[in-house]
């Protein structure tokens, strides 16, 4: 089954809140972590992708939009 990234976070707390909100609404989702290291300057950015099944994309986006409006 195919998944789609619906949102990218820099903060694991926010990513996990979104994951929990989707679960409350019956939507299965996963978090995938990517770390980007850039030298010089020692920039270390973590990008956390929130992924859902393709058939849940529209519903998941609506749920997250409603959360942002609160």
Buried (B, 14 or more C-beta within 10 A) or exposed (E): EEBBEBBEBEEEEEBBEBBEBBEEBEBEBEBEEEEEEEEEEEEEEEEBBBBBBEEBBEBBBEBBEEBEEE
